[in-house]
């Protein structure tokens, strides 16, 4: 069971709150943040987008694996662990963003490392992975510092901001004690 709140050296990982709205808009409405995320993360990011996100993320029963990253007393980013279904039901996709004003301080590395360790301790989670746009080596480095390994490149697999890009997939797994047949 993932905890509701974790205090780290550089930040606090916690559930989203409705009171996070102004800091969410201030930090999420940034083109440099948007260009490294899936298109479901809108740009520009205003009142309506924050209201929609917080209706989901700060609900009375919050979604599993969705956290705010609090830095200096305010929500400054998010981390999510998305469960898959069917054949991939034991895998999670990790995604994250952090306010540009906090980049380069080791915050995201500590958050990803902590949440990865906790998620891999869940009895039904064997693997966590992250597809990263090829123009984002900083995010790849965060994953590598957190114990992920580069697994492969999905050539010409996404279009972001009008540019055709590769995705570089990083993953980490634990030994589940189950039979395994590598390809």
C-alpha positions in Angstrom: 0.0 0.0 0.0 1.5 3.3 -1.1 1.6 5.9 1.7 -0.4 9.1 1.6 2.6 11.4 2.4 6.3 11.0 2.4 8.8 13.6 3.6 12.1 13.6 1.8 15.2 15.7 2.1 14.3 17.9 -0.9 10.5 17.7 -1.0 7.3 16.2 0.2 5.3 13.6 -1.8 1.7 14.0 -0.9 -1.9 13.8 -2.2 -3.1 16.8 -4.3 -5.4 19.3 -2.5 -7.9 21.8 -3.9 -5.9 24.5 -2.3 -3.0 23.7 -4.7 -4.8 25.4 -7.6 -2.8 28.7 -7.7 0.6 27.0 -7.5 -0.5 24.4 -10.0 -1.4 27.0 -12.5 1.8 29.0 -11.9 4.1 26.0 -12.4 2.2 24.0 -15.0 1.6 26.9 -17.3 5.1 26.5 -18.7 6.0 25.6 -22.3 9.3 23.9 -21.2 7.3 21.6 -18.8 4.6 20.9 -21.4 7.0 19.9 -24.2 8.3 16.9 -22.3 4.9 15.5 -21.4 2.1 13.7 -23.2 -0.4 15.8 -25.0 -3.1 15.1 -22.4 -1.1 17.7 -20.3 -2.5 21.0 -21.8 -0.7 24.2 -22.8 -1.6 26.8 -22.0 -2.5 25.7 -18.5 -5.1 27.9 -16.7 -8.0 27.9 -14.3 -10.1 25.4 -16.3 -7.3 22.9 -16.7 -6.3 23.2 -13.0 -10.0 22.7 -12.0 -10.3 19.6 -14.1 -7.0 18.1 -12.8 -7.8 18.8 -9.2 -11.4 17.4 -9.5 -9.6 14.1 -10.4 -6.4 14.2 -8.4 -7.8 15.8 -5.2 -11.1 13.8 -5.1 -12.4 12.5 -1.8 -11.1 9.1 -2.9 -7.9 10.1 -4.7 -6.6 8.0 -7.6 -4.0 5.4 -6.8 -0.5 6.4 -7.6 -1.0 10.1 -8.2 0.9 12.5 -6.1 1.8 16.2 -5.8 5.4 17.1 -5.3 5.6 19.8 -2.7 8.7 22.1 -2.6 9.1 25.0 -0.3 5.5 24.6 1.0 3.7 24.6 -2.4 2.8 22.0 -5.0 5.4 22.3 -7.7 4.9 19.1 -9.8 3.5 15.7 -9.9 4.4 12.0 -10.1 2.0 9.3 -11.2 2.2 5.6 -11.4 -0.3 4.3 -14.0 -1.4 0.7 -13.7 -1.9 -1.2 -16.9 -4.5 -4.0 -17.6 -4.7 -7.4 -19.0 -1.3 -8.9 -20.0 0.5 -5.8 -18.6 -1.3 -5.8 -15.3 1.9 -6.2 -13.3 3.6 -3.2 -15.0 3.4 0.5 -14.1 4.2 3.5 -16.2 5.8 6.3 -14.2 5.4 9.9 -15.3 6.4 13.1 -13.6 7.0 16.8 -14.0 8.5 19.5 -11.8 8.4 23.3 -12.0 11.2 24.7 -14.0 12.3 26.9 -11.2 13.3 23.7 -9.2 15.1 21.9 -12.0 18.7 20.8 -11.4 18.4 20.4 -7.6 18.1 16.6 -7.4 14.5 16.8 -6.3 13.1 14.7 -9.1 15.8 12.0 -8.7 15.0 11.6 -5.0 11.2 11.5 -5.7 11.5 9.0 -8.6 13.9 6.8 -6.6 11.7 6.8 -3.5 8.4 6.1 -5.3 10.0 3.4 -7.5 11.2 1.5 -4.4 7.8 1.8 -2.8 5.9 0.7 -5.9 8.2 -2.3 -6.5 7.4 -3.4 -2.9 3.7 -3.8 -3.9 3.2 -7.6 -4.3 1.6 -7.4 -7.7 4.1 -4.9 -9.3 7.1 -6.5 -11.2 8.1 -3.7 -13.6 8.0 0.0 -13.9 8.9 1.8 -17.1 9.0 5.3 -18.6 9.1 6.3 -22.3 11.0 9.6 -22.6 11.2 11.9 -25.6 14.6 11.7 -27.2 15.2 15.4 -26.7 15.0 15.1 -22.9 18.3 13.6 -21.7 17.9 15.1 -18.3 14.8 13.0 -17.6 16.7 9.9 -18.8 19.5 10.7 -16.4 17.0 11.1 -13.5 15.7 7.6 -14.3 19.2 6.1 -14.5 20.1 7.6 -11.2 17.0 6.1 -9.7 18.0 2.6 -10.9 16.3 2.4 -14.3 18.1 1.0 -17.4 17.7 2.0 -21.0 15.7 -0.8 -22.6 15.3 0.4 -26.1 14.4 3.1 -28.5 11.0 3.4 -30.2 12.0 5.0 -33.5 9.9 7.8 -34.9 7.1 6.9 -32.5 5.7 10.3 -31.4 5.0 13.7 -32.6 5.4 16.5 -30.0 5.3 20.2 -30.7 5.2 19.4 -34.4 8.4 17.3 -34.3 8.7 13.6 -35.1 10.7 12.0 -32.3 12.0 8.8 -30.9 11.0 7.6 -27.4 13.7 6.1 -25.2 12.2 3.5 -22.9 13.8 3.0 -19.4 12.6 0.3 -17.1 13.3 -1.3 -13.7 12.0 -4.7 -12.4 12.3 -6.8 -9.4 12.7 -10.6 -9.2 9.2 -11.7 -8.6 10.2 -15.3 -8.0 8.1 -16.4 -11.0 9.3 -18.3 -14.0 10.7 -16.0 -16.7 11.4 -16.7 -20.3 13.4 -13.9 -22.0 13.0 -13.3 -25.7 
